[in-house]
Amino acid sequence: MTAPGPLATQPAPVTFAKAAARAGVALDAGQLDRFARYRDLLLDHNTRVNLTAITDPAAVERRLFLDALSMVPAIDAYARLVAADVVFATTLRLVDVGSGAGFPGLPLKIARPELDVTLIEATGKKASFLTRVTAELGLDGATVIHGRAEEIAHDTAHRATYDLATARAVASLPALLELCMPLLREGGRALFPKGTDLAEELAAGRRAAPLVGARIIAADRLPDAETRLVVADKTGPTPKRYPRRAGIPAREPLGKGNAAS
């Protein structure tokens, strides 16, 4: 009788906490609990409101939470950059444009609770969901605005007031620059996660950036992700005519043809 061979083994699944740590983000027990509650709220509400096409709990953690957390090192780097400047020695303000179900703004707020985060969402049902999540998770310093960035960016309470801007799966890069740069103060920074096939869009974005007082400084692939993070700095004032009326930035993107007029 022959001895049994070694049992076939499968690699142990990487837990959410370990995967976050590998991305450079250490999460404590309280933060992990908030992520679990956020996941459950998202999946529950998704049965009634179309929030995401991702319905598997593990996929929510992998494709939504971790993708957002992969941006945290870039935010930390920016925070260190401005920390020594007395003018900006206050809480960093981040605006998430077209937040949808809260990505990437809410995971960033959970991971870095010291951020002051504003979530802008045009769809009422999604804005209501965001309001409930921020309340149930006790996220102080998180504000939900039901409205369009094209209008909010012309409000003096929001224009040129934020340090950081993010947007995920909202529009093309030229449109994102037009929507987000008016909200940033000079010296602020925008972070846009994008797919890896970006050459044409990036070229258009580089043409559009100077029109709104911006400069694209990086578009590197994030570790362990099928994502490139486009980083754009606010280098000067955005002309008052930007952003244009609702729908025009996406329909007639800057950096293409005569869209700058």
Secondary structure, DSSP 8 states (H G I E B T S, - for coil): ---------------HHHHHHHTT----HHHHHHHHHHHHHHHHHHTTS---S---HHHIIIIIIHHHHTTHHHHHHHHHHHHT-GGG-S--EEEEET-TTTTTHHHHHHH-TTSEEEEEESSHHHHHHHHHHHHHTT-TTEEEEES-HHHHTTSTTTTT-EEEEE-SSSS-HHHHHHHHGGGEEEEEEEEEEE-S--HHHHHHHHHHGGGGTEEEEEEEE-TTSS-EEEEEEE-S---TT-S-STTHHHHS-TTSTTTT-
